[in-house]
Amino acid sequence: MPLVEFPTGVRPNSELADEAGIVLGNNGAISINSNMQTSVLNIYSAGDCVEHKHLVLGEDIWIPLAPSANKRQES
């Protein structure tokens, strides 16, 4: 008998950051600046758990499964 899975949702894994007092965005992703710094001094974050400024929209967004860790935004 075949097994079929239908994932119905994705959310950032940012519980540890939240417990550490790092600011999260509206959707629960870690908020970072253009240098990938969080709201806590000397703490950086990258990857699928962060939101960053979208170059076209001009606002902070979270894109799950996107290569955020490989892109650096210039101010």
C-alpha positions in Angstrom: 0.0 0.0 0.0 1.6 3.4 -1.0 2.0 6.2 1.5 1.2 9.7 0.4 2.1 12.8 2.5 0.7 16.3 2.0 2.6 18.9 4.0 0.2 21.6 4.9 2.3 24.3 6.5 5.7 25.6 7.1 6.9 27.8 10.0 10.3 29.0 11.0 12.2 27.1 13.7 12.9 30.2 15.9 11.9 29.0 19.4 15.5 29.2 20.7 15.9 32.7 19.4 12.6 33.8 21.0 13.7 32.3 24.3 17.0 34.2 24.0 15.1 37.5 23.6 15.9 38.0 19.9 13.2 40.1 18.1 11.1 38.0 15.7 9.1 39.3 12.8 5.3 39.2 12.3 5.4 35.6 11.0 7.7 34.3 13.7 11.0 34.4 11.7 14.1 36.0 13.2 14.4 39.6 12.3 17.9 40.6 10.9 19.4 43.7 9.4 21.4 43.9 6.1 24.5 42.5 7.8 22.5 39.4 9.1 22.7 40.8 12.7 19.9 40.0 15.1 18.6 42.4 17.8 21.1 40.9 20.3 24.7 42.2 20.0 27.1 39.7 18.3 24.4 37.3 17.4 23.9 36.6 13.7 21.4 34.4 11.9 20.8 33.2 8.3 18.9 30.6 6.4 15.2 29.5 6.4 14.5 30.9 9.9 15.1 34.6 9.1 13.2 37.3 7.4 15.1 39.9 5.4 14.4 42.9 3.2 12.9 42.0 -0.2 14.7 44.1 -2.8 11.6 44.7 -4.9 8.9 45.0 -2.2 11.1 47.0 0.1 9.8 45.3 3.2 10.9 42.5 5.5 9.6 39.1 4.4 10.2 35.5 5.2 10.6 33.0 2.3 10.7 29.4 3.5 13.0 27.1 1.5 14.7 30.1 -0.1 18.5 30.5 -0.2 18.5 33.5 2.2 21.8 32.4 3.7 23.6 32.8 0.3 22.4 36.4 -0.4 23.8 39.5 1.1 21.7 42.7 0.8 23.6 46.0 0.2 22.2 49.1 1.8 
